[in-house]
Amino acid sequence: GEPMLSNIPQLKALFAENDTSLAFLDAFVGKCEAELSSCLKENRLPSIELVEAIAVAKVKAVEESIDIAHRLQNEVGSYALMAGTGFEQKDFLTCCKFAEGDSRILMQKMARDRLRALEKKPPQGSPDSWDEETRACAALAQKLKTDAKSCGDKQQAWDDNWQEVYALAEVIMQKTISSYMAK
């Protein structure tokens, strides 16, 4: 018989990677859902930690799904162009990116909130003793300050440093996931 696409080595590896990522994200999202459900049942507001975890869950679940679908589409080649393969439904994932808050806007909010917190309470000690998030945040804060001063426009400085903003958001999301899953 015909070989199955799922037996091609690079696809097998991609499926295995996806299974690992999906299992971890599923556990993270499930923990967020359980805690939110408890809040709703007890008629209490969710903690800031939970709200932040939910935002991270939204961004990561959608972005990971888009990434894996895109990589899979590239690996299967022309098969992805055929009707009935499921790839014609891939645009739904893009719609998810913008539903319930644009993923990029949520990431910018995470970075802005962290920058504001750093401004209110600067880190103590040597930068060598700071965690990755604090170092990335402090570096971005300094770059934004310098760039805003040179161009005279805070928003332009923010826009010019968009890559660093999203890099900080990625670090924040990883730390959020780690600390939330550890509790």
Secondary structure, DSSP 8 states (H G I E B T S, - for coil): ----GGGSHHHHHHHHHHHHHHHHHHHHHHHHHHHHHHHHHTT----HHHHHHHHHHHHHHHHHHHHHHHHHHHHHGGGGGSTTSSGGGTHHHHHHHHTTS-HHHHHHHHHHHHHHHHHHS---S-GGGS-HHHHHHHHHHHHHHHHHHHHS-HHHHHHHTHHHHHHHHHHHHHHHHHHHHH-
